[in-house]
Amino acid sequence: MKVLIVEDEIRLADALGQIMKEQNYHTDIVNDGTDGLYYGLSNEYDVIILDVMLPGMNGFQIVQKLRESRIKTPVLLLTARDDTSDKVKGLDKGADDYLTKPFIPEELLARIRALSRRQGDVFLDEMVFGDLSLDLSSNDLCCREKSIHLAFKEFEVLKLLMSNSGKIISKDTLIARVWGNDSDAEDNNVEAYISFLRKKLSFVGSQVEINTIRKVGYRLEGPR
């Protein structure tokens, strides 16, 4: 297994490296957020262990930029704060798991093994709902013999709706997951992309609909 460790506390980083070495895992260790993003974008890893508080760029920013660049490597965030809002923010940015310091090596290793096992679920080729299929590598939306390419945010919005088909997704959730909590996106940005997607669903001749749930959000529904 190949693991990237991004941790600015030198002693902890070295200790994590030793734990990985004892498991015969190959590790790269960096102590700066900017370097962490560079390594995460430039190399293939099975798991990334990422501290939240880092010089140069924090862990939330790194995981968001990785996901925007279509890097799907499982990310385990480390934090010294046992704060629910921080955990929610990290998961919304695209992290896969969270571990609060201090922790015991056995728990860390168990979480790494669990994340590595989940990669088979993470790296799907496509998502299917009703008469639609969404190609996760090309961003192409297909219905029977017809297909159309989706722009990045169209793809992200539809992917979120398809992965929660039948459930109501609020505008706030869409903004947090697609644009990011630190963005200036507003409700009208979401409304515009929902409109774009509805036109593309119509173009490919799908019977799947994005229904507006008044004052609540949107729900993807199949043929009745």
Secondary structure, DSSP 8 states (H G I E B T S, - for coil): -EEEEE-S-HHHHHHHHHHHHHTT-EEEEE-SHHHHHHHHHHS--SEEEEESS-SSS-HHHHHHHHHHTT----EEEEES---HHHHHHHHHHT--EEEESS--HHHHHHHHHHHHHTHHHHS-SEEEETTEEEETTT-EEEETTEEEE--HHHHHHHHHHHHTTTS-B-HHHHIIIII-TTS---HHHHHHHHHHHHHHHHHTT---EEEEETTTEEEEE---
